[in-house]
Amino acid sequence: MWDAETPQEALAKAERAPTATTGPQPACPGCGSVKIQKKTAVPEQSNQKPGDYRCGRCRLHFDEPGEKTPTKQHPKDTFDWVADDDLADPDERGFDAPLAGCDDETLAEIAIRLYQPWDHGDAPCYSEIAEILPYGEWWVGDRVRDWKAGEYRELVADPTPSADASSDATAVATDGGAARSRWAAYGSG
């Protein structure tokens, strides 16, 4: 249908296709949400609230839905698709982030170093890092997950030494791997 070779490519094309919902839609008279449901329960139940419809957002029960046109949508319900080409140049994105002029490779390095995925003690969270970057927290999370998977190591090497990286390793006494009772921690095993 979308002339795509992979499901991911087909999904991306479908998401960028224009919507068929352009006219007025039935909406909740209380909050304006279009997430309403017509009740299908048997009438006259003891626990049933009056009204033919129920709002999935504010839980209001009502008989007649109002109308909502796409131009009057709630700000959280609206969004714009951003093409991959729009993400290439930070200067054209319109962001006022302090690092908006940096290239993506530098931004990825900054995000990884700030998050410190090797030792995430008191490091800032994704949303705090995204405040200084021209991308959102999802972008920061993608870079951190990619680093954990082995990518971006040429930008940020893993600062934690591996067990066999040191030639002057010190031997540590162990119990020889003997099986321990679950009660051993309490002194009876």
N, C-alpha and C positions, 0 to 999 in steps of 0.2 A: 504494500500500500504506500509506503513512504520511500521506496527505492533506496533501501539501506541494506548494508551488508551484515550489520550486527544489530542485536536488539537494543543496545545502548544508543547506537546511531539513530535507530528508528524512534526511540523514546525522545531523544533530543530534538528531532525534527517535529514530532507530534507536540512537544511542549511549546515550540516556537510558532506553531500554526495558529492562525487567528481563531478566536473563540466564536462559537455559534450563539452565545447568550448575549444578545444586544438589546433586547426589549425589556419592558418592565417585568419584574419578577414578584411573586407573592412574598410578603415579608411580615415579620412580627410587628404589630402596632406599638409594642412597648419599646423594643430596642432597635428595630429596623433590620434585624438579621434575616437573611434568606434561608437560614437553617431551621425551617419549620416542618412539622410532620402532621399529617392528617391522622386523627385518632381512628383506629380500626377496632377498638375493643367493643364488646357487647354493651349497649347502653344500660344505664341504671344500675351500675355496680356500686357497692357501698363505699369503695375507696376511690371512685372516679371523680375527678374535678370537672366542673361544668366547662363546656366549650368543645368545639369540633376540632381545634388545632392546638398544638403544643410547640412552643419555641425551644429549640435545642440549646440555645445560648443563655437566655434569662429564665427559662422554665415557665414562662407565662402561658396560661390556657386562655384561648379566645375563640370566638365563633367565626369571625370574618377576618382574613388576612388583609393587610394593607398592600400597597404597591411600592416597589423600590426600583428605581431606574439605575443603570450602571453609573451615571454621573453623580448620583447621590450616595455612593458607597462609603462605608465607614473606612477611614484611612488604613486600618489594619487589613481590610479586605482587598485593597488595591495593591497592585505591584506592576512593575515593568520588567519585561524580559531584557536581559543584557546579553548581547551577542558576544562570542569569544573575541571578536575583533575589537570590541569596546573595552575589553580588559587589558589589551596589549599596551596602551600608552596611558600611564597614570595622570599625565597632565590634562588629558581630554575627559577624564572621568568626572570632573567637577567636585572632587573631594577637597576638603580643607585640612586634611591630615598633615602633620608636620613632615612626614616622609613621603609625600605624594610624588615628588620628583625622582625618587630612586627607581632603579630597574627591579624587575621581579626577583632576580637572583639575590640581589642585596637585601630585599625585603624578606625573602625566605630565610636568609642567614640571620637577620635581626630577630625574626619571630622565633626561630629555633633557639638562639642564644638567650633570649629573654625568658622563654618558657622553661628551658633547662630540662628536657625530657629524661636525661640521665640521672637527675637528682632533683625532683620537683618538690623541694621542701617548702620554701616561702616564695617561690616564683609567682609572678602574676598569672591570672587566668587568661583564657583566650580572648574574652571580651575586653579586658584591660589592655592587652597587647594590641588588639584591633583598633583601639582609640587613637593610636599614633600612626597606624598604617592606612593606606587607601583601600584596604579590603576589610571584609567582615571577619567575625570570629570563625566562621566555617572555613575560610581560607587559611587562617592560622592553624586550625585543627588539622586540615589536610596536610600542611607542611610538616607539622609535628609527627603525624602518623606516618608520613612518607619517610621521615628521618629515622623513626623507630624501625621501619621496614628495610633500612639500609640505603636509602637515597639521600642525597645532599651531604654525603660524608666528605666530599671534596671541599664543601663550604664550611662545615662544622664537623670536625673529627670527634669521635667519642672520647671524652676526657677520662672516663673510668677505665683503669687498667684491667686487662683480662687476667685470669688466674695464672696463665703460663707466659705472660708478657715479661715478667721479671726473672732474671737469671739468679738473683740472690734471694730466692724464696726461702722462708723459714719453715721448718717442719713444725707441726702442731700435734700435740698429744691428743689422741681420741680414745674412745672406748672400744675401738676395733670393729665398730659396726654392729655390736651386740644388740639384739632386740631388747627394747625397753618396754616395760609395762606402762600403761596410760596413767598409772598411779605413782610412777617414779618421781614426778614433780612434787608430790606431796610427802616423799620420804618413805613410802611403803611399797617399793616395787623393785 
